[in-house]
């Protein structure tokens, strides 16, 4: 009994540590990116180099853990690889970087917590998901969405009093970021568009992984696609050598950090956590990155913290947890009758089950596994609670 408890606690602590590390990777990426973007780094060059590093880091997992067949890489697979790379990596990340450049790291990190909400809204508009306002879980979920949107609006429109965690003095050197002339309206629009671009990516990801269920290969090929797309777009905007040159400076550190830790390592840790605890487990830790960025940005970069940002941060966190709680209750309620139906069918005939994983790797959004069942003997079986020997069969 004690050994089982110790084993479960050790596994739980490993999962928690992994999720905390993921949020630390994300926070570090935001702070490093903010610093080099403030120095004038070209965004599309940064994205192109970052995803080359990410593809190299993911390649060993794809080659060792998954086997690919040539016939699986048809034109339809390449089409969805192109769409997912364009919407979820090239467009979404470019918009986020432009929004990050025009605002602060703490302000931009708020919008990362809105991605599950934006995905839900887009899925509802397209008819993929229903509101379910008649159930308690559906009402709480919609309430969470409303609170999150209210928090985002509060963060955007209400500034409030500004204060610093560290007082500046002549004896200590602080890296300060001047945001008084930042284009807040433009940056806010960019960050909102980035959220919905990520949401479009999650929906397209489901379609991709249904026809190409190799998640490591899909991630590696998407990174390669995104690097090519970023290179083409970047060359159309700026062909100067200075914009594409990399030196032995903070820009190189940011590229290696973002590709190796914020993309490759984060994807592997999220995949492991999702397989162990389910799709709603990683988003529960998303607010940690917001807290890490707020504290680190104030201490290291000398960023100011606005009362409106803090108020919106609290609203977004509360709304996110309400949404995830309602979503989890809906998932459990929907799985119970489906599981009972599947168990009844399994006792009546020989079945073939094919499980298709549908993971979304950078933001940690995962759709529930879909199970397709084929009845081989052509018989419809009615379950008899007295036993399997007395089951009644009728010809279809």
C-alpha positions as CSV (number, residue, x, y, z in Angstrom):
1,X,0.0,0.0,0.0
2,X,2.8,2.4,1.0
3,X,4.9,1.5,-2.1
4,X,1.9,2.2,-4.3
5,X,1.3,5.6,-2.7
6,X,5.0,6.5,-3.0
7,X,5.0,5.4,-6.7
8,X,1.9,7.5,-7.5
9,X,3.2,10.5,-5.6
10,X,6.6,10.3,-7.5
11,X,4.7,10.1,-10.8
12,X,2.5,13.0,-9.8
13,X,5.5,15.1,-8.7
14,X,7.3,14.4,-12.0
15,X,4.3,15.6,-14.0
16,X,4.0,18.7,-11.9
17,X,7.7,19.4,-12.3
18,X,7.5,18.9,-16.1
19,X,4.6,21.3,-16.4
20,X,6.3,23.9,-14.3
21,X,9.4,23.6,-16.5
22,X,7.2,24.1,-19.6
23,X,5.9,27.3,-18.2
24,X,9.4,28.4,-17.3
25,X,10.5,27.7,-20.9
26,X,7.7,29.8,-22.2
27,X,8.4,32.7,-19.8
28,X,12.1,32.7,-20.7
29,X,11.3,32.7,-24.4
30,X,9.0,35.7,-23.9
31,X,11.6,37.7,-22.0
32,X,14.4,36.9,-24.4
33,X,12.3,37.6,-27.4
34,X,11.1,41.0,-25.9
35,X,14.7,42.0,-25.3
36,X,16.1,41.2,-28.8
37,X,13.0,42.7,-30.5
38,X,13.5,45.9,-28.6
39,X,17.0,45.9,-30.0
40,X,15.6,45.8,-33.6
41,X,16.0,42.1,-34.6
42,X,14.1,41.2,-37.8
43,X,11.2,39.0,-36.7
44,X,11.0,36.7,-39.8
45,X,14.7,36.0,-39.6
46,X,14.3,35.1,-35.9
47,X,11.4,32.8,-36.8
48,X,13.2,31.1,-39.7
49,X,16.3,30.3,-37.6
50,X,14.3,29.2,-34.6
51,X,12.3,26.6,-36.5
52,X,15.4,25.2,-38.2
53,X,16.8,24.5,-34.7
54,X,13.4,23.1,-33.6
55,X,13.3,20.7,-36.6
56,X,16.8,19.5,-35.9
57,X,15.9,18.9,-32.2
58,X,12.6,17.0,-33.0
59,X,14.2,14.9,-35.8
60,X,15.8,12.3,-33.5
61,X,12.4,11.6,-31.8
62,X,10.7,11.3,-35.2
63,X,13.4,9.0,-36.6
64,X,13.6,6.7,-33.6
65,X,10.1,6.6,-32.2
66,X,8.0,6.7,-35.4
67,X,8.2,4.9,-38.7
68,X,6.9,6.7,-41.8
69,X,5.7,5.1,-45.0
70,X,6.1,6.9,-48.3
71,X,2.5,6.3,-49.3
72,X,1.3,8.3,-46.2
73,X,2.9,11.5,-47.6
74,X,0.3,12.2,-50.2
75,X,-0.6,15.6,-51.6
76,X,-3.5,15.9,-49.1
77,X,-1.0,15.5,-46.2
78,X,1.3,18.1,-47.7
79,X,-1.6,20.5,-48.1
80,X,-2.6,20.2,-44.4
81,X,1.0,20.4,-43.4
82,X,1.3,23.7,-45.3
83,X,-2.0,25.0,-43.8
84,X,-1.1,24.1,-40.2
85,X,2.4,25.6,-40.6
86,X,1.0,28.8,-42.1
87,X,-1.8,29.4,-39.5
88,X,-0.3,28.0,-36.3
89,X,3.4,28.8,-36.7
90,X,4.2,31.4,-39.3
91,X,1.2,33.7,-39.0
92,X,0.4,33.1,-35.3
93,X,4.0,33.6,-34.1
94,X,4.7,36.6,-36.4
95,X,1.6,38.3,-35.0
96,X,2.6,37.5,-31.4
97,X,6.1,38.8,-32.0
98,X,4.8,42.0,-33.5
99,X,2.4,42.4,-30.6
100,X,5.2,41.6,-28.1
101,X,7.4,44.3,-29.7
102,X,4.8,47.0,-29.4
103,X,3.8,46.2,-25.8
104,X,5.5,44.4,-22.8
105,X,6.2,40.8,-22.0
106,X,3.6,40.7,-19.2
107,X,0.9,42.3,-21.3
108,X,1.6,39.8,-24.2
109,X,1.6,36.8,-21.9
110,X,-1.9,37.6,-20.9
111,X,-3.1,36.7,-24.3
112,X,-1.5,33.2,-24.3
113,X,-4.1,32.2,-21.7
114,X,-6.9,33.3,-24.1
115,X,-6.0,30.7,-26.7
116,X,-8.3,28.0,-25.3
117,X,-11.1,30.5,-25.1
118,X,-10.6,31.7,-28.6
119,X,-10.5,28.1,-29.8
120,X,-13.8,27.4,-28.1
121,X,-15.4,30.5,-29.6
122,X,-14.2,29.6,-33.1
123,X,-15.3,26.0,-32.7
124,X,-18.8,27.2,-31.6
125,X,-19.1,29.6,-34.5
126,X,-18.2,26.9,-37.0
127,X,-20.5,24.4,-35.3
128,X,-17.8,22.0,-34.1
129,X,-18.7,22.5,-30.5
130,X,-22.0,23.3,-28.7
131,X,-22.7,25.8,-25.9
132,X,-24.8,23.3,-23.8
133,X,-26.4,26.1,-21.8
134,X,-29.0,23.7,-20.3
135,X,-26.3,21.9,-18.2
136,X,-24.5,23.3,-15.2
137,X,-21.1,22.5,-16.8
138,X,-22.1,24.4,-20.0
139,X,-23.2,27.5,-18.0
140,X,-19.9,27.5,-16.0
141,X,-17.9,27.1,-19.2
142,X,-19.7,30.0,-20.8
143,X,-19.2,32.1,-17.6
144,X,-15.5,31.4,-17.8
145,X,-15.4,32.5,-21.4
146,X,-17.2,35.8,-20.5
147,X,-14.8,36.4,-17.5
148,X,-11.7,35.8,-19.7
149,X,-12.9,38.1,-22.4
150,X,-13.7,40.7,-19.7
151,X,-10.2,40.3,-18.3
152,X,-8.7,40.8,-21.8
153,X,-10.8,44.0,-22.3
154,X,-9.8,45.3,-18.9
155,X,-6.1,44.7,-19.6
156,X,-6.4,46.5,-22.9
157,X,-8.5,49.5,-22.0
158,X,-7.7,50.2,-18.3
159,X,-4.2,51.2,-17.4
160,X,-4.4,52.2,-13.7
161,X,-1.6,53.1,-11.4
162,X,1.9,52.0,-12.4
163,X,4.5,50.6,-9.9
164,X,7.8,48.8,-10.0
165,X,9.0,45.9,-8.0
166,X,12.6,47.2,-7.9
167,X,13.4,50.8,-7.2
168,X,16.0,52.3,-9.6
169,X,19.1,53.7,-8.2
170,X,22.5,54.9,-9.4
171,X,24.3,52.1,-7.8
172,X,22.5,49.3,-9.6
173,X,22.1,48.8,-13.3
174,X,18.7,47.7,-14.6
175,X,17.7,46.9,-18.1
176,X,14.7,49.2,-18.7
177,X,12.3,49.0,-21.5
178,X,10.6,52.2,-22.6
179,X,7.0,51.5,-23.3
180,X,5.6,55.0,-23.1
181,X,5.6,55.4,-26.9
182,X,4.7,51.8,-27.7
183,X,1.8,51.3,-30.1
184,X,-0.5,49.6,-27.7
185,X,-3.6,49.6,-29.9
186,X,-1.7,48.0,-32.8
187,X,0.0,45.6,-30.5
188,X,-3.3,44.6,-28.9
189,X,-4.8,43.9,-32.3
190,X,-1.8,41.8,-33.3
191,X,-2.1,39.8,-30.1
192,X,-5.8,39.2,-30.5
193,X,-5.2,38.1,-34.1
194,X,-2.5,35.8,-32.9
195,X,-4.9,34.0,-30.5
196,X,-7.4,33.3,-33.2
197,X,-4.6,32.2,-35.6
198,X,-3.5,29.6,-33.0
199,X,-7.2,28.6,-32.7
200,X,-7.4,28.0,-36.4
201,X,-4.3,25.9,-36.2
202,X,-5.8,23.7,-33.5
203,X,-8.8,22.9,-35.7
204,X,-6.6,22.3,-38.7
205,X,-4.3,20.1,-36.6
206,X,-7.2,17.7,-35.9
207,X,-7.7,17.2,-39.6
208,X,-4.0,16.7,-40.2
209,X,-3.5,14.1,-37.5
210,X,-6.5,12.1,-38.7
211,X,-4.8,11.5,-42.0
212,X,-1.2,11.6,-40.7
213,X,-1.2,10.4,-37.1
214,X,2.6,10.6,-36.6
215,X,2.9,13.6,-34.2
216,X,6.7,13.8,-34.1
217,X,7.0,13.7,-37.9
218,X,4.2,16.2,-38.2
219,X,5.9,18.6,-35.8
220,X,9.2,18.3,-37.6
221,X,7.7,18.8,-41.1
222,X,5.6,21.7,-39.8
223,X,8.8,23.3,-38.4
224,X,10.5,22.9,-41.8
225,X,7.5,24.3,-43.6
226,X,7.4,27.3,-41.2
227,X,11.1,28.0,-41.7
228,X,10.6,28.0,-45.5
229,X,7.5,30.2,-45.2
230,X,9.2,32.7,-42.9
231,X,12.3,32.9,-45.2
232,X,10.2,33.6,-48.2
233,X,8.0,36.3,-46.5
234,X,11.1,37.8,-44.8
235,X,13.0,38.1,-48.1
236,X,10.0,39.9,-49.6
237,X,10.1,42.4,-46.7
238,X,13.8,42.8,-46.2
239,X,16.7,41.5,-48.2
240,X,19.5,43.3,-46.4
241,X,22.3,41.2,-45.1
242,X,22.3,43.0,-41.8
243,X,18.8,41.8,-41.0
244,X,19.6,38.1,-41.6
245,X,23.1,38.1,-40.0
246,X,23.5,36.3,-36.6
247,X,26.3,37.2,-34.3
248,X,27.6,35.7,-31.0
249,X,25.1,37.7,-29.0
250,X,21.7,37.5,-27.2
251,X,20.0,36.9,-30.6
252,X,21.8,33.6,-31.0
253,X,21.0,32.5,-27.5
254,X,17.3,33.3,-28.1
255,X,17.2,31.3,-31.3
256,X,18.8,28.2,-29.7
257,X,16.7,28.5,-26.5
258,X,13.4,29.0,-28.4
259,X,14.1,26.1,-30.8
260,X,15.5,23.6,-28.4
261,X,13.6,24.3,-25.2
262,X,10.5,26.3,-26.0
263,X,9.6,24.1,-29.0
264,X,11.3,20.7,-29.0
265,X,11.5,20.0,-25.2
266,X,8.1,21.7,-24.5
267,X,6.5,19.5,-27.1
268,X,7.9,16.3,-25.7
269,X,6.9,17.2,-22.1
270,X,3.4,18.2,-23.1
271,X,2.9,14.9,-25.1
272,X,4.0,12.9,-22.1
273,X,1.7,14.8,-19.7
274,X,-1.3,14.6,-22.0
275,X,-0.8,10.8,-22.4
276,X,-0.7,10.4,-18.6
277,X,-3.4,12.9,-17.4
278,X,-5.4,13.9,-20.4
279,X,-5.8,17.0,-22.6
280,X,-7.0,19.4,-19.9
281,X,-4.1,18.9,-17.6
282,X,-1.4,21.1,-19.3
283,X,-3.6,24.2,-19.7
284,X,-4.1,24.3,-15.9
285,X,-0.5,25.4,-15.5
286,X,-0.7,28.2,-18.2
287,X,-1.2,31.0,-15.6
288,X,2.2,30.1,-14.1
289,X,4.0,31.5,-17.2
290,X,2.0,34.7,-16.8
291,X,3.2,35.0,-13.2
292,X,6.8,34.1,-14.1
293,X,6.9,36.7,-16.9
294,X,5.3,39.5,-14.7
295,X,7.8,39.0,-11.9
296,X,10.9,38.4,-14.1
297,X,10.0,41.3,-16.4
298,X,9.7,43.7,-13.5
299,X,12.9,42.5,-11.8
300,X,15.1,41.9,-14.9
301,X,13.8,44.2,-17.6
302,X,12.5,46.9,-15.2
303,X,9.0,46.8,-16.7
304,X,6.3,48.6,-15.0
305,X,3.3,46.7,-13.6
306,X,-0.1,48.4,-14.2
307,X,-3.1,47.9,-11.9
308,X,-5.2,47.2,-15.0
309,X,-2.8,44.5,-16.0
310,X,-3.0,42.8,-12.6
311,X,-6.8,43.1,-12.5
312,X,-7.1,41.6,-16.0
313,X,-4.6,38.9,-15.1
314,X,-6.7,37.8,-12.1
315,X,-9.9,37.8,-14.3
316,X,-8.3,35.8,-17.0
317,X,-6.9,33.1,-14.6
318,X,-10.3,32.7,-12.8
319,X,-12.1,32.6,-16.2
320,X,-9.7,30.0,-17.6
321,X,-10.0,27.7,-14.6
322,X,-13.8,28.0,-14.7
323,X,-13.8,27.2,-18.4
324,X,-11.5,24.2,-17.9
325,X,-13.6,22.9,-15.0
326,X,-16.8,23.1,-17.1
327,X,-15.0,21.5,-20.1
328,X,-13.8,18.6,-18.0
329,X,-17.3,18.0,-16.6
330,X,-18.7,17.9,-20.1
331,X,-16.0,15.5,-21.3
332,X,-16.7,13.1,-18.4
333,X,-20.5,13.3,-18.9
334,X,-20.1,12.6,-22.6
335,X,-17.7,9.7,-22.1
336,X,-19.9,7.7,-19.7
337,X,-22.7,6.8,-22.1
338,X,-20.2,6.2,-24.9
339,X,-18.1,4.0,-22.7
340,X,-21.2,2.0,-21.7
341,X,-22.3,1.6,-25.3
342,X,-18.8,0.4,-26.3
343,X,-18.7,-2.1,-23.4
344,X,-22.0,-3.5,-24.5
345,X,-20.8,-3.9,-28.1
346,X,-17.6,-5.5,-27.0
347,X,-19.4,-8.3,-25.2
348,X,-21.5,-9.2,-28.2
349,X,-19.2,-9.6,-31.2
350,X,-15.6,-9.5,-32.4
351,X,-14.5,-5.9,-32.8
352,X,-11.6,-4.1,-34.3
353,X,-10.6,-0.9,-32.6
354,X,-8.3,1.7,-34.1
355,X,-7.2,4.6,-31.8
356,X,-6.1,7.8,-33.5
357,X,-4.2,10.3,-31.4
358,X,-5.0,13.9,-32.1
359,X,-2.4,16.1,-30.4
360,X,-1.7,19.8,-30.8
361,X,2.0,20.2,-29.6
362,X,3.1,24.4,-29.0
363,X,0.0,25.4,-26.9
364,X,-0.8,22.2,-25.4
365,X,-4.4,21.7,-27.0
366,X,-5.4,18.0,-27.4
367,X,-8.6,16.5,-28.8
368,X,-10.0,13.4,-27.2
369,X,-9.0,10.1,-28.9
370,X,-11.5,8.9,-31.5
371,X,-12.2,5.2,-31.5
372,X,-13.7,3.6,-34.7
373,X,-15.2,0.2,-34.3
374,X,-16.0,-2.3,-37.1
375,X,-18.3,-5.3,-36.6
376,X,-16.9,-8.2,-38.5
377,X,-19.6,-10.9,-38.3
378,X,-22.4,-8.7,-39.6
379,X,-24.7,-9.3,-36.6
380,X,-26.4,-6.9,-34.3
381,X,-26.2,-8.0,-30.7
382,X,-28.4,-7.1,-27.8
383,X,-26.7,-7.5,-24.4
384,X,-28.3,-10.0,-22.0
385,X,-27.5,-9.3,-18.3
386,X,-27.8,-13.0,-17.6
387,X,-24.6,-13.9,-19.5
388,X,-23.0,-14.2,-22.8
389,X,-24.4,-17.7,-23.6
390,X,-28.0,-16.4,-23.8
391,X,-27.4,-13.4,-26.1
392,X,-30.0,-12.8,-28.8
393,X,-28.8,-12.2,-32.3
394,X,-30.8,-10.9,-35.2
395,X,-29.7,-10.7,-38.8
396,X,-29.1,-7.2,-40.1
